[in-house]
């Protein structure tokens, strides 16, 4: 049976199935149901995490087989299979219904009319208010993590990157608040002492 790859973000399915555990422990039948895949699809394997640092999100590769997928010669990359979904909230916004809208195989629709019957209802959870310390500089954290990972293991280089990017963040902050309007950003940043330990009660 021909095979293809579905790239799945564990974050997108974390309320339904845990894709961050050892792939050998994941229930492949349950994963198929969560992905709303039709019967003619079989989930063959879940590969370990891959990461796209450009957007800060990771994904796992789910290998599926189906007659919908074209055969590829040995040694060539497997086709990309992309399930597409619609999500509609209930009138009271307590649940949402997710339905299969399309299945793209290498950018070609492979959806059949009966596939449109596949749907699931998910309870909408209230989102707790986030701590500003955790959210204010998420973009900075993602940029920094991406750069650090390219130098992982070279700790001297990593320390230099952290110090440099902390400086950059302060320059960015002072530019944002227009500290004195005189253009002396660097001199103000240099007056700030180094942080050698996290605050005990931030």
N, C-alpha and C positions, 0 to 999 in steps of 0.2 A: 504493500500500500504506500503511495507517495506521502512524503512528510513535509511539514512546514513549521515555521517558528512563530509563536505569539509572544510578543514582548509585553510583560505585565508588570505594572508598578505595584509592589507589595503594599504601599501606602493606600492605593486606591481600593484594595480589597481587605484591609486590615480588620474591618468589623465583621467579615464573613469567613475568612480563612487566613491562617497564618502562613505566609510564604517566606518568612525569614528563618524558619527552622531548617534542619537538615532535610534536603530535598527527598531523601529516602523515606522520611516520616510523613510526607504530605499525601493525603488521600486523593488520588488522581480522579476517582469518580466524583468526589465532592467538588473538586476543582472544575471539572467539566460542567457540573450543574451551576456552579457559581458564575462561570463564564457564559452560561446559557447556550452552550454548544449543542447543535442538533445530534441526533443519534448516529449519523454517519461519520461523526468525528470521534476520534479516540485520543485521549491524552496519554502519550507514551512516556514522557519524562519531564522532570523539572530540573533545570540546570541552576547552579549557584548564581548568586547576585552578580550582575554587571552594573557598571555605573556610567552615567552621563554627567560629567561634572559641569557642563555648560549650564544646566538648569538645576543642578543640585539634587536631582532625583535618581534613584536607582531602579533597576528592573530585573526581573528574572526571565529566563528564556524557557518557554513551555513548548516542548516538541509535541506536535499533534500529527495524526495521520487521517487522511480522508480521500475519497475518490474525487472530491472537488479540487484537490491540489494537483497541479501538473507534475509529471515526472521530470527530474533533472538528472543530467549525466553525473556519474560518480566524480567526486572531487569538487563539484560546483556548490555554491552556497544554496541552502534551502530557501524556498520562497517564504516571504513574510505574509502571515495570515493576520488580518486585523478585524476583530469583531468590533462593530460600532453599535452604540446603545442610545436609546432615548430615555430620559428620566422625567417623570411627571409627579409633582407633589399632590397629595390628597387635599381636599377642600379645607380640612382643619390643620394641614401642614404637620400632621403627626407621622405620616408615612409617605414614602414615594415609591412609585412603580417604575422599575427599570425593565425595558423591553429591548429585544434584539432588533436593531434597525437595518443592519447590513453585515455582511461578511466579505471583506475585501481580501482577495488572494493575489498578491503582487499587483495591487491597484486595480484589479478587475472584480466586479461584484459576483459573488457566488451564492447569494441569498436565494432561497426558494420560498414560495408563498407560505408553505406550512411552517417555515422557520419563524415567521412573524408572530406565531402563537406563544413563543417562548418569552417568559417574563418572570420577575420576582418582585416581591413587596419588601421594602426595607424600612424599619423604624427610623425616624429622624431624631437624632439625639441633640439635646440642647448643648450648645457650645459654650463652655465656661470662658469667662473673661480672662484673656491672657495677660501675663505679667509683662510690662513694657520692657523689662530687662531681657526677656526671652525673645521679644519680637522687634524691638526698635531697630536693631542692626542685623537682622537676618541676612540681608543681602551682603553685608560686609563679611559675615561669618562664612557664607557660601564661597565668596571670592577667596577668602583667606584659606579655607579648607582645600579648595581646588589647587591653589598654588603650593601649599604645604605637601600635598600628596605627590606632587611631581618631584619633590626633593626628599621623600620619606627615607629615613635611614641616615641622611647627612645632617646630623643634629646641629652642627655649627651653622650650616646654611639655613636650616629651619629657624633657628634663633634670630638670624639676621633678617629673614623674611618677616617674622612676627614683629620685630622692632620697627622695621621699615613701614609695615602696613599700619601699625599703631600710630606712627607719625602721620601717615597719609590720612588716617581717619580723623585725627585732630585738626589737620589742615583743612580737610573737608568740612568739619564741624564749625570751625571758626569762620570759614568762608560763608557757610550757610547763615550764621547769626550776625555776620558783619561786625565783628568784635569792636573795632574802633573806626572802621571806614578809611583808615590811613594806609592800608596795604602792608602793614608790618606783621603779617601772619607768622612768618618763620620765627621772628624774635619772640612772639608770645608763646609759640609751641615750645621753644627751647627753654623757656622759664619753668615749664612743667617738669617736676622731678620724675624719675623713672619709677615704675610700679614693680617692686620686687616681691610683693606678696599680695594676695587678694584681700580686700577689706574684710575684717572679721564680722562686720554687721552692715553689709551694703544696703 
